[in-house]
């Protein structure tokens, strides 16, 4: 059976944004997609090709005849990473792991590579940013060596594909995809064209050999993944590895996952001896004081589907300045300013002449409205210089009218607090209640900030 093929090619000057890959037929100063200035560059010639249908080599299958067992999860032996991925690595899947420089991406993936290799699978680690000796030094430091772990320092895409063809590993790690370049494509390594070519070639190899591929990606100044946005659409999983440079805590989140949930969070502790998964990270976010201290309040936030106990601390100091200072760490400054206004107008607390400092313990970042009540109580406790009851948590969103609104997952938060030894909770009133409460745990429901302050910090 013969099939006729027709191709029509036209060439015209083209321009592409170096940040997001947006293309246009004429030069503009500002990208029409990401709105960045000065990033649109000429790419020479843009070829458009239209091809007629060709003969089919592999006929389409009924979906009931497809064997899905070949795509079963394979655990990485890093429980926190398996949690985020939905169970482990899927053969043929391509996973993009992005994060800021120095956050620990290479350390995490080297640990994953060693654990998979110790399980009996061949693993190829391609590094384009370091020499093989430098990677070996880090592997020795974190005890991430294995006989089945192969290492090569390559920045040439063709050479990397040659290593893949020769070894046929079960797991491929490329650190990073922005360092690979092809001699057949114009542009410098890390450019839009080179990144697109490297990603497309590695994805094709992953599907061909049923090889799970982990790609390390750089991020831009605003925290988004560098390179063309097309890269995020091509891969199967996009993970963000984040954390404060001055904190040991690292969080792994899935922004996209074709094989599992995107609302899970993996917690890791980055130390000088490597990176360790934290099944119970709440201890990092609580201070350890023998005596109760004013200006502190415990709350429970939810990261993904995981409840985490956190502590909010507040300090007020009388000032003679006409504009008191408002400083926050780990909290939204505009949200804290709003709570200060509500506390003054609805709660009767005079805070206009005080410098205000509010922070979280352990460098944790809290952003959900459920922590409003704990921030307000910490501020009130600091103003009264009176400690709040011990072993108590506070949950609730505070409105401008001084009302305390319900928040999602109250029962889940209570269960986590009870598991860690807390005995009481102050929560918003809800039509459906807060669900079953653990034995020995007391719950007080409140409807307004003034009622809460009268309950916990009575005047007089």
Secondary structure as UniProt FT lines:
FT   STRAND          7..17
FT   TURN            18..20
FT   STRAND          23..24
FT   TURN            32..34
FT   STRAND          40..51
FT   HELIX           63..65
FT   HELIX           68..71
FT   STRAND          73..74
FT   HELIX           79..85
FT   STRAND          89..90
FT   TURN            91..92
FT   STRAND          94..98
FT   TURN            101..102
FT   HELIX           105..118
FT   TURN            119..120
FT   STRAND          123..127
FT   HELIX           132..141
FT   TURN            142..143
FT   TURN            147..148
FT   STRAND          149..153
FT   HELIX           157..167
FT   STRAND          171..175
FT   HELIX           177..179
FT   TURN            183..184
FT   TURN            189..190
FT   HELIX           192..209
FT   STRAND          212..217
FT   TURN            221..222
FT   HELIX           230..234
FT   STRAND          237..242
FT   TURN            245..246
FT   STRAND          249..257
FT   STRAND          265..271
FT   TURN            272..273
FT   STRAND          274..277
FT   HELIX           281..285
FT   TURN            294..295
FT   STRAND          296..303
FT   TURN            304..305
FT   STRAND          306..318
FT   STRAND          326..329
FT   HELIX           333..345
FT   TURN            346..347
FT   TURN            352..353
FT   STRAND          354..360
FT   HELIX           361..363
FT   HELIX           369..371
FT   HELIX           372..384
FT   TURN            390..391
FT   STRAND          392..394
FT   STRAND          397..398
FT   TURN            400..401
FT   STRAND          403..405
FT   TURN            408..409
FT   HELIX           410..419
FT   TURN            420..421
FT   STRAND          424..428
FT   TURN            431..432
FT   TURN            439..440
FT   STRAND          442..446
FT   HELIX           449..456
//
